[in-house]
Amino acid sequence: MEAGKVLIEIKNLSKHFPVERSLWGNSGGSIKAVDDVTFEIFKEETFGLVGESGCGKTTMGRLLVRLIEATGGGVKFEGVNIFKTPRAEMRTVRQRMQIVFQDPFSSLNPRMKVFDLIGEPLRAHRFCKGRQLEERVYELLGFVGLDIYFKYRYPHELSGGQRQRVAIARALALYPKFVVCDEPVSALDVSIQAQIINLLQELQQKFGLTYLFISHDLRVVQHISSRVGVMYLGNLVEIAPKYVLYSEARHPYTKALLSAVPIPDPTLRRKKMILGGEIPSPMNPPPGCRFRTRCSEAKEMCQQEQPGLIEIGKGHWVSCHLYV
């Protein structure tokens, strides 16, 4: 895609969480959840972000909508660095950036009815009131496939899929352009997962939305994403269009992840790559390439220098010394 279609530009983004070693406040170092990450998200695309638990995916999503502050680097949304935007002005920016969380039961106030849950951002941002607010809530319920009578219900009276539909409706209330979907279907049954994924795709086409779709399920990411980024221990190790990544993965870690995806046809056999060793601590990652301690193809250079992302094909970036 052309540079003019870039919606979000992430440059050298880092988030380190300090760890206290004692009750007296002596510093115990920091957890490098996201460490010097650079990539772009284009308008109206779905950028899938995959990796093992603890690799920094959720932290990345929250950084992109500034739910947490960055340690270093920046995020430009429509050309404006959101971490340099005053908090008073961020109120306007937040109308265009939203997030759907993994567990809708935790993200929805159990004491509020569906009508108030969806109408809350409209009131908070003084977007509309009275009859207009009521009509907007009914419209949003229709967009996510819920009858208007759901407005009287509390979250505990809804199924998991229905709660996630309410969360999606709330995220769409202020006409956003960018939505972070943080594992939005991982807590749902497989049949309901398909419904929510199809709903997200329909809404994207209808409203021209841009998604960052975070998941550990590579099959779901393959279905919904345009491009895919693979994270390992706070770093992006590979970025490619989905059809390239799933057929021509280059980074050893990406290959190992794909080899673990179950194949529905029992007659087909595929060699699985079993990774050795343990995942290093994000407090003390190994020098050089962070994956080298588990990589069967590691060489001396991998211990000395951390590889940067290099483009080995059109839109295909990999962080590995094998391709230097």
Buried (B, 14 or more C-beta within 10 A) or exposed (E): EEEEEBBBBBBEBBBBBEEEEEEEEEEEBBBBBBBBBBBBBBBBBBBBBBBBEBBBBBBBBBBBBBEBEBBEBBBBBBEEEBBEBEEEEBEEBBBBBBBBBBBBBEBBEEEBBBBBBBBBBBEEBEBBEEEEBBEBBBBBBEBBBBEBEBBEBBBEEBEBBBBBBBBBBBBBBBEBBBBBBBBBBBBBEEEBBBBBBEBBBEBBEEBEBBBBBBBBBBEBBBBBBBBBBBBBBBBBBBBBBBEBBBEEBBBBBBBBBBBEEEEEEEEEEEEEBEBEEEBBEBEEBBEBBBBBBBBEEBEEBBEEEBBEBEEBEEEBBBBBBBEE
